[in-house]
Structures are given as C-alpha cells and as structure tokens.
Amino acid sequence: MKSGSPPEIGESIRGMIRLGRYGQPEDIAAATAFLPSPDGDHVLGVTPPVTGGQFGGMG
C-alpha cells in the first residue's frame, strides 16, 4: 500500500484479501523456496499466484 494513502483505502483493499493482511517478503520467499524443493517436483510450467487469496473468488 502506498504511504500517504487514506487509511480507508487500505482497509478496503485489505478486506478483499482472504488472509486479511498484506503479503510480506517472507510470503514470496516461502513460495520461491517451495518450487525447487522435493515438495514442488510436480509443479511445472506455471507461475504460482501469491495473492493471499485476493483473486480466488469471494464466495
């Protein structure tokens, strides 16, 4: 969130994120570390979204 934006804008955007919080660098690092790990062996040819559920539907 851009600093200096009205707090209600930030709250509105945060309300659209299923986890209820903005992502942190550690969230990206965890997804990045997963892909080359043995657990990520069958994840090929995709760019996994790290959105906190923001674009996963609101239903």
C-alpha positions as CSV (number, residue, x, y, z in Angstrom):
1,M,0.0,0.0,0.0
2,K,1.4,3.4,-1.0
3,S,2.3,5.5,2.0
4,G,0.2,8.7,2.3
5,S,-3.0,6.9,1.0
6,P,-6.1,7.4,3.2
7,P,-6.5,4.6,5.7
8,E,-9.9,3.7,4.4
9,I,-8.4,2.8,1.1
10,G,-6.0,0.4,2.7
11,E,-8.8,-1.1,4.8
12,S,-10.9,-1.6,1.7
13,I,-8.1,-3.4,-0.2
14,R,-7.2,-5.5,2.9
15,G,-10.9,-6.5,3.0
16,M,-10.5,-8.1,-0.4
17,I,-7.7,-10.3,0.7
18,R,-8.9,-13.6,2.2
19,L,-6.0,-13.8,4.6
20,G,-6.9,-10.3,5.9
21,R,-3.4,-8.9,5.6
22,Y,-1.0,-7.6,3.1
23,G,1.7,-10.0,1.9
24,Q,5.2,-9.8,3.3
25,P,8.5,-10.6,1.7
26,E,8.6,-13.8,3.6
27,D,5.4,-14.9,1.8
28,I,7.2,-14.6,-1.5
29,A,10.3,-16.3,-0.2
30,A,8.3,-19.3,1.0
31,A,6.7,-19.8,-2.4
32,T,10.0,-19.4,-4.1
33,A,11.7,-21.9,-1.8
34,F,8.9,-24.4,-2.4
35,L,9.2,-24.6,-6.2
36,P,12.8,-26.2,-6.3
37,S,12.2,-28.3,-3.2
38,P,11.2,-32.0,-3.4
39,D,7.6,-31.0,-2.5
40,G,7.4,-28.9,-5.7
41,D,8.6,-31.7,-8.0
42,H,5.3,-31.9,-9.9
43,V,4.7,-28.1,-10.2
44,L,5.8,-27.4,-13.8
45,G,5.2,-24.7,-16.3
46,V,3.2,-22.4,-14.1
47,T,3.7,-19.1,-12.2
48,P,2.0,-19.7,-8.9
49,P,0.0,-16.7,-7.7
50,V,1.0,-15.5,-4.2
51,T,-2.0,-13.2,-3.6
52,G,-3.3,-14.2,-0.2
53,G,-6.5,-15.3,-1.9
54,Q,-7.3,-11.9,-3.3
55,F,-8.2,-13.3,-6.7
56,G,-9.6,-16.7,-5.6
57,G,-13.2,-15.6,-5.6
58,M,-15.2,-14.1,-2.8
59,G,-17.9,-16.7,-2.4
